[in-house]
Amino acid sequence: MNAVAGKLPPAPAPEAKDLASVTALRAFRMKIDGAALPEAHLRARYVVNADGTVGGAWMPALPIRQAFTTEIRRISESYNPERIRVPALAIYAVPKSPADLMQPWYSADDPVVRQNVETLHKLARERFRRHAEWFEAFAEQGRVSEIPGAHHLFITNAREVLRQIEDFVSSLP
């Protein structure tokens, strides 16, 4: 998926006006991502200067990132989780059609872009299918739900997410 996604035009970078404040950055991210993430999320991901302008993305120093990566690898080598034995709900964000993956900055008239988006859609659907099969096998009383959208469904599709959770909870004995 990353190889195909890498062939698509990147999202536009924020301009100076988009970095004038966290509010301006939030509006820019809304335009690009289609979702207004909480201000606290942006403040955690970006450096906010004393004058209120937004600097670059925040990340720990390289030695800290390297140590973190090493530790995650060490821990995950021996990771052998037990099956989920209680009722569990997995909600997946899944594109229903290639149109769901078309971004405003893509040229819909470009056949190469269209082909890459169609391929990305097929790969995303296949990845969802594999994850859903894994979850259903791993969680004895698991239920899989798919909602069209991107990663932040709890923001972009809050009502549908809540409905799925309420339906699941109300189905429990």
Backbone hydrogen bonds in HBPLUS format (Angstrom, degrees):
<---DONOR---> <-ACCEPTOR-->    atom                        ^
c    i                          cat <-CA-CA->   ^        H-A-AA   ^      H-
h    n   atom  resd res      DA  || num        DHA   H-A  angle D-A-AA Bond
n    s   type  num  typ     dist DA aas  dist angle  dist       angle   num
A0005-ALA N   A0001-MET O   2.83 MM   4  6.01 171.1  1.84 158.6 161.7     1
A0006-GLY N   A0002-ASN O   2.85 MM   4  5.87 144.8  1.97 140.5 149.6     2
A0007-LYS N   A0004-VAL O   2.96 MM   3  5.35 155.6  2.02 111.0 118.9     3
A0008-LEU N   A0005-ALA O   3.10 MM   3  5.46 160.9  2.13 111.0 117.1     4
A0018-ASP N   A0015-GLU O   2.88 MM   3  5.21 131.7  2.12 106.9 120.6     5
A0019-LEU N   A0016-ALA O   3.01 MM   3  5.16 148.6  2.11 103.9 113.8     6
A0054-VAL N   A0019-LEU O   2.79 MM  35  4.90 169.7  1.80 146.4 148.9     7
A0025-LEU N   A0021-SER O   2.98 MM   4  6.28 158.0  2.03 146.5 152.7     8
A0026-ARG N   A0022-VAL O   2.82 MM   4  5.99 154.2  1.89 146.3 153.8     9
A0027-ALA N   A0023-THR O   3.02 MM   4  6.28 153.9  2.09 144.4 150.8    10
A0028-PHE N   A0024-ALA O   2.97 MM   4  6.25 154.5  2.04 145.9 153.1    11
A0029-ARG N   A0025-LEU O   2.83 MM   4  6.09 165.2  1.85 155.8 159.2    12
A0030-MET N   A0026-ARG O   2.90 MM   4  6.10 147.9  2.01 142.7 152.0    13
A0031-LYS N   A0027-ALA O   3.05 MM   4  6.32 151.6  2.13 143.3 150.1    14
A0031-LYS N   A0028-PHE O   3.06 MM   3  5.10 115.4  2.49  95.6 110.9    15
A0032-ILE N   A0028-PHE O   2.95 MM   4  6.26 154.0  2.02 151.2 158.8    16
A0033-ASP N   A0029-ARG O   2.62 MM   4  5.48 165.2  1.64 151.8 157.2    17
A0034-GLY N   A0030-MET O   2.81 MM   4  4.79 136.4  2.00 121.2 131.7    18
A0041-HIS N   A0038-PRO O   2.98 MM   3  5.32 128.5  2.25 105.0 118.1    19
A0042-LEU N   A0038-PRO O   3.35 MM   4  6.84 154.5  2.42 150.0 156.0    20
A0043-ARG N   A0039-GLU O   2.90 MM   4  6.20 159.9  1.94 156.4 162.8    21
A0044-ALA N   A0040-ALA O   2.99 MM   4  6.13 138.2  2.16 138.9 149.2    22
A0045-ARG N   A0041-HIS O   3.11 MM   4  6.34 134.3  2.33 139.5 151.5    23
A0045-ARG N   A0042-LEU O   3.13 MM   3  5.07 129.9  2.39  94.4 107.7    24
A0046-TYR N   A0042-LEU O   2.92 MM   4  5.94 140.6  2.07 154.3 162.3    25
A0058-TRP N   A0045-ARG O   2.64 MM  13  5.30 166.2  1.65 130.5 135.5    26
A0047-VAL N   A0056-GLY O   2.98 MM   9  5.84 166.2  2.00 172.2 173.8    27
A0055-GLY N   A0047-VAL O   2.64 MM   8  5.01 165.2  1.66 159.5 162.4    28
A0049-ASN N   A0053-THR O   2.81 MM   4  5.40 153.6  1.88 161.8 168.4    29
A0052-GLY N   A0049-ASN O   2.90 MM   3  5.29 162.5  1.93 118.0 122.1    30
A0064-ILE N   A0061-ALA O   2.98 MM   3  5.46 124.4  2.30 113.0 127.0    31
A0065-ARG N   A0061-ALA O   3.06 MM   4  6.41 159.9  2.10 154.6 161.1    32
A0066-GLN N   A0062-LEU O   2.89 MM   4  6.09 162.9  1.92 160.9 165.5    33
A0067-ALA N   A0063-PRO O   2.98 MM   4  6.10 159.0  2.02 141.8 147.5    34
A0068-PHE N   A0064-ILE O   2.92 MM   4  6.06 158.1  1.97 149.6 155.9    35
A0069-THR N   A0065-ARG O   2.94 MM   4  6.14 161.5  1.97 149.4 153.9    36
A0070-THR N   A0066-GLN O   2.95 MM   4  6.16 162.3  1.98 150.6 155.4    37
A0071-GLU N   A0067-ALA O   2.99 MM   4  6.19 161.3  2.03 148.7 153.5    38
A0072-ILE N   A0068-PHE O   2.92 MM   4  6.17 160.3  1.96 153.1 158.7    39
A0073-ARG N   A0069-THR O   2.99 MM   4  6.20 163.7  2.02 151.5 155.8    40
A0074-ARG N   A0070-THR O   2.98 MM   4  6.22 158.0  2.03 147.4 153.7    41
A0075-ILE N   A0071-GLU O   2.94 MM   4  6.14 166.3  1.96 154.7 157.7    42
A0076-SER N   A0072-ILE O   2.91 MM   4  6.02 162.7  1.94 152.0 157.1    43
A0077-GLU N   A0073-ARG O   3.13 MM   4  6.21 134.3  2.35 144.6 153.8    44
A0079-TYR N   A0076-SER O   3.28 MM   3  4.84 162.2  2.31  96.8 101.9    45
A0084-ILE N   A0138-PHE O   3.05 MM  54  6.18 145.7  2.17 136.9 146.4    46
A0140-GLU N   A0084-ILE O   3.09 MM  56  6.38 147.9  2.19 173.1 169.4    47
A0088-ALA N   A0141-GLN O   3.42 MM  53  6.32 158.8  2.47 119.0 120.4    48
A0143-ARG N   A0088-ALA O   2.86 MM  55  6.30 142.2  2.00 154.0 166.4    49
A0090-ALA N   A0143-ARG O   2.92 MM  53  6.31 162.6  1.95 166.7 172.0    50
A0145-SER N   A0090-ALA O   2.84 MM  55  6.12 157.3  1.89 170.5 170.1    51
A0092-TYR N   A0145-SER O   2.83 MM  53  6.19 165.5  1.85 158.8 162.3    52
A0147-ILE N   A0092-TYR O   2.90 MM  55  6.22 161.9  1.93 170.5 175.6    53
A0094-VAL N   A0147-ILE O   3.03 MM  53  6.00 159.9  2.07 136.5 143.0    54
A0100-ASP N   A0097-SER O   2.97 MM   3  5.53 144.5  2.09 115.0 123.9    55
A0101-LEU N   A0098-PRO O   2.87 MM   3  5.38 152.1  1.95 114.3 123.1    56
A0102-MET N   A0099-ALA O   3.21 MM   3  5.16 154.2  2.28 100.1 107.7    57
A0106-TYR N   A0103-GLN O   3.03 MM   3  5.42 164.8  2.06 116.2 121.0    58
A0110-ASP N   A0107-SER O   2.99 MM   3  5.45 163.1  2.02 115.7 121.3    59
A0114-ARG N   A0110-ASP O   2.97 MM   4  6.28 168.9  1.98 159.0 162.1    60
A0115-GLN N   A0111-PRO O   2.93 MM   4  6.03 158.1  1.98 141.5 147.3    61
A0116-ASN N   A0112-VAL O   2.95 MM   4  6.15 161.1  1.99 148.7 153.9    62
A0117-VAL N   A0113-VAL O   2.88 MM   4  6.10 157.9  1.93 156.5 162.8    63
A0118-GLU N   A0114-ARG O   2.92 MM   4  6.14 157.2  1.97 147.8 154.3    64
A0119-THR N   A0115-GLN O   2.91 MM   4  6.15 157.2  1.96 148.4 154.7    65
A0120-LEU N   A0116-ASN O   2.85 MM   4  6.02 160.0  1.89 146.1 152.0    66
A0121-HIS N   A0117-VAL O   2.88 MM   4  6.09 152.0  1.96 145.8 153.4    67
A0122-LYS N   A0118-GLU O   3.05 MM   4  6.35 161.2  2.09 148.2 152.3    68
A0123-LEU N   A0119-THR O   2.95 MM   4  6.22 161.9  1.98 154.1 159.2    69
A0124-ALA N   A0120-LEU O   2.85 MM   4  6.03 154.4  1.92 147.9 155.2    70
A0125-ARG N   A0121-HIS O   2.92 MM   4  6.16 160.6  1.96 154.1 158.9    71
A0126-GLU N   A0122-LYS O   2.98 MM   4  6.19 155.8  2.04 145.9 152.8    72
A0127-ARG N   A0123-LEU O   2.86 MM   4  6.07 157.6  1.91 147.4 153.8    73
A0128-PHE N   A0124-ALA O   2.95 MM   4  6.16 159.7  1.99 147.6 153.0    74
A0129-ARG N   A0125-ARG O   2.95 MM   4  6.20 161.8  1.98 146.9 151.9    75
A0130-ARG N   A0126-GLU O   2.98 MM   4  6.28 162.2  2.01 153.5 157.1    76
A0131-HIS N   A0127-ARG O   2.95 MM   4  6.17 162.9  1.98 152.8 157.7    77
A0132-ALA N   A0128-PHE O   2.79 MM   4  5.95 166.4  1.81 161.3 165.1    78
A0133-GLU N   A0129-ARG O   2.96 MM   4  6.15 159.5  2.00 148.1 153.6    79
A0134-TRP N   A0130-ARG O   2.98 MM   4  6.17 158.6  2.03 146.2 152.3    80
A0135-PHE N   A0131-HIS O   2.86 MM   4  6.11 166.0  1.88 155.1 158.6    81
A0136-GLU N   A0132-ALA O   2.93 MM   4  6.09 167.6  1.95 152.6 156.0    82
A0137-ALA N   A0133-GLU O   3.05 MM   4  6.21 146.3  2.17 142.4 151.2    83
A0138-PHE N   A0134-TRP O   2.83 MM   4  5.99 147.7  1.93 150.3 160.5    84
A0139-ALA N   A0135-PHE O   2.78 MM   4  5.75 158.7  1.82 158.6 161.9    85
A0142-GLY N   A0139-ALA O   3.02 MM   3  4.75 150.4  2.11 118.6 112.5    86
A0155-ILE N   A0152-HIS O   2.96 MM   3  5.59 158.7  2.01 117.1 124.1    87
A0156-THR N   A0152-HIS O   3.00 MM   4  6.26 168.5  2.02 158.6 159.2    88
A0157-ASN N   A0153-LEU O   2.75 MM   4  4.93 153.8  1.81 132.5 140.4    89
A0161-VAL N   A0157-ASN O   2.95 MM   4  6.19 164.3  1.97 163.4 168.7    90
A0162-LEU N   A0158-ALA O   2.93 MM   4  6.08 167.7  1.95 152.5 156.0    91
A0163-ARG N   A0159-ARG O   2.85 MM   4  6.05 155.3  1.91 145.8 153.3    92
A0164-GLN N   A0160-GLU O   2.89 MM   4  6.12 160.3  1.93 150.1 154.7    93
A0165-ILE N   A0161-VAL O   2.98 MM   4  6.26 160.7  2.01 153.0 158.2    94
A0166-GLU N   A0162-LEU O   2.83 MM   4  6.04 167.9  1.85 155.4 158.9    95
A0167-ASP N   A0163-ARG O   2.83 MM   4  5.98 162.1  1.86 152.4 157.4    96
A0168-PHE N   A0164-GLN O   2.97 MM   4  6.12 157.1  2.02 143.8 150.4    97
A0169-VAL N   A0165-ILE O   2.85 MM   4  6.10 170.2  1.86 158.5 160.8    98
A0170-SER N   A0166-GLU O   2.87 MM   4  5.97 160.4  1.91 149.0 154.8    99
A0171-SER N   A0167-ASP O   3.15 MM   4  6.26 124.6  2.48 134.7 147.3   100
A0171-SER N   A0168-PHE O   3.08 MM   3  5.22 141.5  2.24 100.2 111.6   101
A0172-LEU N   A0169-VAL O   3.14 MM   3  5.43 160.3  2.18 108.7 114.9   102
